[in-house]
Amino acid sequence: MVLKPVEARSHQAPSQLERHHLHRDEKFRNNRPALRWNNSIFQRNRGKSRRNVFIYYFCSAYSLNKKIMDNILVIGSSGQIGSELVMALRKIYGNDHVYATDIKQPTLEIRNSGPFQILDVLDFKNLLHFLVRYKITQIYNLAAVLSGNAEKIPLQAWDINMKALMNTLEAARQSDARKIFWPSSIAVFGPTTPRHNTPQLTVMEPNTVYGISKLAGERWGEYYHNRYGVDFRSVRYPGLISYKTEPGGGTTDYAVEIFFDAIEKNSYQCFLKEDTALPMMFMDDAITNTIRLMQADGNKLSLRSAYNMAGISFDPKELAKAIQKHLPDFSISYKPDFRQAIADSWPASIDDSVAQKDWGLKTEYGLDEMTRVMLEKIREKLSK
Ligand SMILES: NC(=O)c1ccc[n+]([C@@H]2O[C@H](COP(=O)([O-])OP(=O)(O)OC[C@H]3O[C@@H](n4cnc5c(N)ncnc54)[C@H](O)[C@@H]3O)[C@@H](O)[C@H]2O)c1
């Protein structure tokens, strides 16, 4: 279901989707258990004043209404994370309540299962208009230029990454969409950070434009929380591994490319050295934990910058060995490029005990299990 851009429709009669939403809201209102202001309510609350009982029931009905009616906007929904996150959110909140938006077309699965609209997060007016028009209560903002691509266009990448975040924070402050998820990255760490079991709080001197923008973003998120009460939540994703959508130009992309080449060519040329260990995570674990953080009790969150997220740490040689258990003739060669310097500045492993304690971060996939699923799913995908 594709929505037309907001601007083009602002003075027109309600679209089919809007009529559908009006009908849905109407149905919801009609089916809500009626609060009958008869004596039984007051009898059940003997000893309390009629005024207080009324306020109590009014507030309960209001919060129930708000809970059921959560409307979620995903910005950057056509990318590697967005295309899986949207589907997971639609399963939980209902297809109609999760609005997918991007500047490029979505997967068929997203297009056919719920609302999608082209929306540029850099266009503040349209973004704010969207939040108000569709009564958005939560935003997941995934739009960014990733590490590898950002090094090719540093000034543009800085502008895009910062404006995408600042527009979202400011639009949230000015609307009811007060809860925001915005991903940070292990790129916030730099060459002076302890490389092994990197703590939550440590030296942070990133030397890539992507890392600098993520660190600045974490600071701004915390600032908007402290100053304006925006419910900002974030994690420092490790490299994410998935089979559904191509990765978007990051330094950990090798860990996805290798599976496709293994099945198609039985060999892979890696752009990192064989012993470059980095923290990685299977997409299912990343999505589950992202939603877990967003559903966590805000009072239990001791951090409003970004939580470390460890996943599994391995280097290209270890990943190749895991693949060889399924494809014994698979071979790997190494030809490091400019991304080697980026990887060398990042941690090899991460300590995420604070996230475990605050909101129950936990992962299910180890290296072998992830390898098995990746090979199986990519084989299925390529044979279609
Ligand atoms: N994938 C990873 O391994 C990883 C690791 C750490 C952090 N992250 C972060 O997670 C987020 C999403 O990553 P991803 O891998 O899905 O990236 P991706 O490049 O695959 O997807 C990003 C999406 O944002 C869209 N986009 C770009 N500019 C936009 C704009 N102006 N308006 C609206 N949409 C726009 C792109 O079209 C793309 O579909 C990013 O913030 C990234 O920095 C990703």
The ligand as an SDF file (V2000), in Angstrom:
LIG
                    3D

 44 48  0  0  0  0  0  0  0  0999 V2000
   24.0180   -2.4380    9.2970 N   0  0  0  0  0  0  0  0  0  0  0  0
   24.9350   -2.3670   10.2350 C   0  0  0  0  0  0  0  0  0  0  0  0
   25.7830   -3.2490   10.3380 O   0  0  0  0  0  0  0  0  0  0  0  0
   24.9320   -1.2180   11.2040 C   0  0  0  0  0  0  0  0  0  0  0  0
   25.8500   -1.2110   12.2630 C   0  0  0  0  0  0  0  0  0  0  0  0
   25.8490   -0.1440   13.1300 C   0  0  0  0  0  0  0  0  0  0  0  0
   24.9410    0.8740   13.0050 C   0  0  0  0  0  0  0  0  0  0  0  0
   24.0480    0.8560   11.9550 N   0  0  0  0  0  0  0  0  0  0  0  0
   23.1210    1.9810   11.8240 C   0  0  0  0  0  0  0  0  0  0  0  0
   21.7940    1.5160   11.6160 O   0  0  0  0  0  0  0  0  0  0  0  0
   21.1040    2.3980   10.7250 C   0  0  0  0  0  0  0  0  0  0  0  0
   20.5420    1.6230    9.5490 C   0  0  0  0  0  0  0  0  0  0  0  0
   21.5660    0.8910    8.9440 O   0  0  0  0  0  0  0  0  0  0  0  0
   21.3340    0.0040    7.6450 P   0  0  0  0  0  0  0  0  0  0  0  0
   22.4160   -0.9980    7.6330 O   0  0  0  0  0  0  0  0  0  0  0  0
   19.9420   -0.4430    7.5660 O   0  0  0  0  0  0  0  0  0  0  0  0
   21.6580    1.0690    6.5360 O   0  0  0  0  0  0  0  0  0  0  0  0
   21.1780    1.0630    4.9930 P   0  0  0  0  0  0  0  0  0  0  0  0
   22.0960    1.9650    4.2570 O   0  0  0  0  0  0  0  0  0  0  0  0
   20.9940   -0.3220    4.5190 O   0  0  0  0  0  0  0  0  0  0  0  0
   19.7410    1.7480    5.1170 O   0  0  0  0  0  0  0  0  0  0  0  0
   19.5820    3.1210    5.3700 C   0  0  0  0  0  0  0  0  0  0  0  0
   18.3220    3.5550    4.6680 C   0  0  0  0  0  0  0  0  0  0  0  0
   18.1540    4.9540    4.9020 O   0  0  0  0  0  0  0  0  0  0  0  0
   17.6430    5.5110    3.7090 C   0  0  0  0  0  0  0  0  0  0  0  0
   17.9070    6.9570    3.6690 N   0  0  0  0  0  0  0  0  0  0  0  0
   19.0710    7.5620    3.3720 C   0  0  0  0  0  0  0  0  0  0  0  0
   18.9000    8.8940    3.3800 N   0  0  0  0  0  0  0  0  0  0  0  0
   17.6030    9.1180    3.6900 C   0  0  0  0  0  0  0  0  0  0  0  0
   16.8210   10.2820    3.8460 C   0  0  0  0  0  0  0  0  0  0  0  0
   17.3400   11.5000    3.6510 N   0  0  0  0  0  0  0  0  0  0  0  0
   15.5230   10.1600    4.1760 N   0  0  0  0  0  0  0  0  0  0  0  0
   14.9630    8.9270    4.3660 C   0  0  0  0  0  0  0  0  0  0  0  0
   15.6570    7.7880    4.2140 N   0  0  0  0  0  0  0  0  0  0  0  0
   16.9620    7.8770    3.8820 C   0  0  0  0  0  0  0  0  0  0  0  0
   18.3660    4.7850    2.5920 C   0  0  0  0  0  0  0  0  0  0  0  0
   17.6790    4.8970    1.3730 O   0  0  0  0  0  0  0  0  0  0  0  0
   18.3950    3.3660    3.1440 C   0  0  0  0  0  0  0  0  0  0  0  0
   17.2980    2.6110    2.6880 O   0  0  0  0  0  0  0  0  0  0  0  0
   22.1040    3.4820   10.3520 C   0  0  0  0  0  0  0  0  0  0  0  0
   21.9480    4.5780   11.2270 O   0  0  0  0  0  0  0  0  0  0  0  0
   23.4300    2.8260   10.6200 C   0  0  0  0  0  0  0  0  0  0  0  0
   24.4110    3.7870   10.9060 O   0  0  0  0  0  0  0  0  0  0  0  0
   24.0320   -0.1660   11.0550 C   0  0  0  0  0  0  0  0  0  0  0  0
  1  2  1  0
  2  3  2  0
  2  4  1  0
  4  5  1  0
  4 44  2  0
  5  6  2  0
  6  7  1  0
  7  8  2  0
  8  9  1  0
  8 44  1  0
  9 10  1  0
  9 42  1  0
 10 11  1  0
 11 12  1  0
 11 40  1  0
 12 13  1  0
 13 14  1  0
 14 15  2  0
 14 16  1  0
 14 17  1  0
 17 18  1  0
 18 19  2  0
 18 20  1  0
 18 21  1  0
 21 22  1  0
 22 23  1  0
 23 24  1  0
 23 38  1  0
 24 25  1  0
 25 26  1  0
 25 36  1  0
 26 27  1  0
 26 35  1  0
 27 28  2  0
 28 29  1  0
 29 30  1  0
 29 35  2  0
 30 31  1  0
 30 32  2  0
 32 33  1  0
 33 34  2  0
 34 35  1  0
 36 37  1  0
 36 38  1  0
 38 39  1  0
 40 41  1  0
 40 42  1  0
 42 43  1  0
M  CHG  2   8   1  16  -1
M  END
$$$$
